[in-house]
């Protein structure tokens, strides 16, 4: 029975993470993004879906590791910060791709990066593995922040 609860929890945290990705993906790059000037170091469009798929999987597993160790009540703070960063993740897609506001999206992605860092630090207090699983996400959003800034500056 304990294994069923653990597997159910894993599926729930993965579903929550991928739900954020699915909502964010509703604001797709489209023609507007294709028409923007971008720096030469912009990855090809085909890189983004597999990278984000892997990152959402890592996020879900990290949250599950904390939940499995603490439960919801014991992990309220780190799991709450995790939920906040998921909301900020979706908000960035809406600002950048939905509203076509790269400037506003840049300032928001800085908040997202800080929230990811706070989540990783909070997770480390409960599970080293959970904190480590968020490091690729932190690095990718750091790179995305630079790309967002460059796109904003190239397209006043």
N, C-alpha and C positions, 0 to 999 in steps of 0.2 A: 504493500500500500504506500509505503514511503517513497518508493521509486516512481510510482504513478504520479504522486503529488509533485515530485521533483521534475519529472518529464513534462507534466502539465504546466508547471511554473516556467520552465525553459521555453516552451511553446508560446506562453502568454507574453514573456518579455521579448521574444523574437517578433511576435505579432505586433506588439506595441512599437518597437523600433521600425519595423517595415511599414507600419501604418503611417508614421511620420514621413518616411520616404515616399510612400504612395501619394500622400497629400501634397508634399512638396513637388512631386513630379507632375502634378496637375498644371503647374506653371512651367511649361516647357520652354526651351530656348527659342525655337521658332525663327521666323524671318527677321524679327527685330534683332536678335542676337547675331544671326548670320551676317547682318549688314553692319555690325559694329567693327571699328578698328580694334585689333587685338595685338598684343605683343607677340613677337616671333616665338617665344617660349610657351605659348598656349598649347596645351595637349590637344591631340585630335579628338573630335567629338566622341568617337567610339571608346575612348578611355574612361569617360565619366561613369557610364552605367555599371561596368564591372567593379570599379573602385568603390562606388557608393553601395553596391550590393554587399561587398565584403565588409565595408565599414558598418553598415546597419546590422549585419550578423554579429560582428565583434561587439557592438554596443549592447545588443540583446543578451549575448552570453555574459558580458561583464555585469550587467544589471542582475541577471539571474544568479551569478555567483554571490553577489552581495545579499540578495533576497534569501537565497538558500541558507546562508550563514546567519542572517539577522532576523528574517521575517520582515513583514511590512512595518510593524511597530518599531522594532529595533533598528531598522534601516531607514526610518522616515526622512532623516536629513539627507543622507547621500542619494537615496532614491528620489527624493523631492527635487534635488539639484539636477539629477538625471532627467526628470520630467521637464524641468525648466529648459535645459539645453535642447531637448527634443522640440519644444515649442519654438525656441529661437532658431533652430535648424529650418523649420517650416517657414517661419517668418522671413528668413533671408530669401528663400525662393520666391515668395510672394513679392517682396520689395524689388528684387533684381529682375526676375523674369515676368512677374505679373504686372507690376506697376512701372517697369522700365526705369527704375531709380537707382542706378549704380552708386551714386553718392550716399544716399540713405542706407543702401545695402552694405556699403563699406563700413559705416559706423556700427551697424547692427552686427556684422560678422566679427567685429572686434569684441563685442559683448558675447557672442557665441563662443569665440575662442576662449575667453575668460571663464565662461560657464563650463566648457569642456575641461579646462584645467582644474577648476574647482571640483568638478565631478570626479576626475581622476584622483585628485588628492583625497577626497572624501572616501572614494572606493578603496584606496590604498590602506586606509585605516581598518578595513574589514577583510580585504583580500588583495594580496600583492598581484595576483594574476588579473583580477578585475581592473585594477588601476593600470597595469601594463597593457591590457587589451585596448584601452582608450588612447594609447600613445600614437598609433597610426592615424586615428581620427584627428587628434590634436595637430599632428604634422600636416595632414591633408588640408585641414581648415586654415592652418597657417599659410600654406601655399595658395589656397583659394583666396585668402585675404589679399595677398600680394597681387594675384591676378585680377581680383575685383578692383583694387586700387588702380592698377595699370589701365584697365578698361575704362574706368571712370575718367582718368586723366586724359586718355586718348580720344574721348568722346564727350567734349564739354557741352 
